[in-house]
Amino acid sequence: MNTTWNIRIDVSLEYTERIDLDLRARLADYEAVIAAAYVAGKPAPDRTSIQLTLSAPTITDAQAAATSAVTTALAEVGQPAELVRMDTMPDEDFTTEIDDTALSLAGTREISEMLNVGKARTAQLIERPDFPRPLAYLSAGRIWNLNEVRAWAETWDRRPGRPRARFRGPRVGEDESS
C-alpha cells in the first residue's frame, strides 16, 4: 500500500526566478513548489528549497524517488547542485503542521465576536497584562495572533454578568442613624 509523502529538499543553489520556472516545469508531476530556502526562520541565500509530493510504499522509497527526480531535473537545466537537506513526512502530517502554524490575525472586532463581549469590555480585556501582545499597530488599529488570543481565552476566568456593587451608604428609606 502506498502512502502520499511530502518531501522538502534544499540544494546548494541560489534561488532565482529562472531556476524556479525551469524546475517546476520538470517536476510538475510532483506538484513541485520551488522557493528560496530558509534555515531557522532566516533566508539562506545560497540555497533553493524544493517541495515535492509523491506516492511510495515506504519513506526510504519516497526519499530515493525524490532524490532521483531532483538531481535529474537539476542536471537537465544545467545546474548540478549538492543536496544539503531533506525533510520527509506523510502528507496528512504535513497538512496538519501547515494548518497548525498558519497565522490568523484578529483585530478588536474579531476578538469581541470570539469572546462574545462588547467593544467596551474588549477594550478592557486587551489592556490586561496577561492578554497577548499585539503583533502590530496599524492605522486601522492593533492586530493580534488569533491563535494566541484563543489560547488566552481558554485560561480566562470569565464570570458572566456585572460584578455586584458594594453599597457603602444607607439604603433608600433608611435612616442614617439606624
Salt bridges, closest charged atoms under 4 A:
ASP10 OD2 - ARG8 NH2 2.69
ASP10 OD2 - ARG47 NH1 3.91
ASP20 OD1 - ARG24 NE 2.50
ASP22 OD1 - ARG18 NH1 2.83
GLU76 OE1 - ARG26 NE 3.38
ASP87 OD2 - ARG85 NH2 2.82
GLU113 OE2 - ARG109 NE 3.33
GLU127 OE2 - ARG142 NH2 3.01
ASP130 OD2 - ARG128 NH2 2.94
ASP157 OD2 - ARG159 NH2 2.80
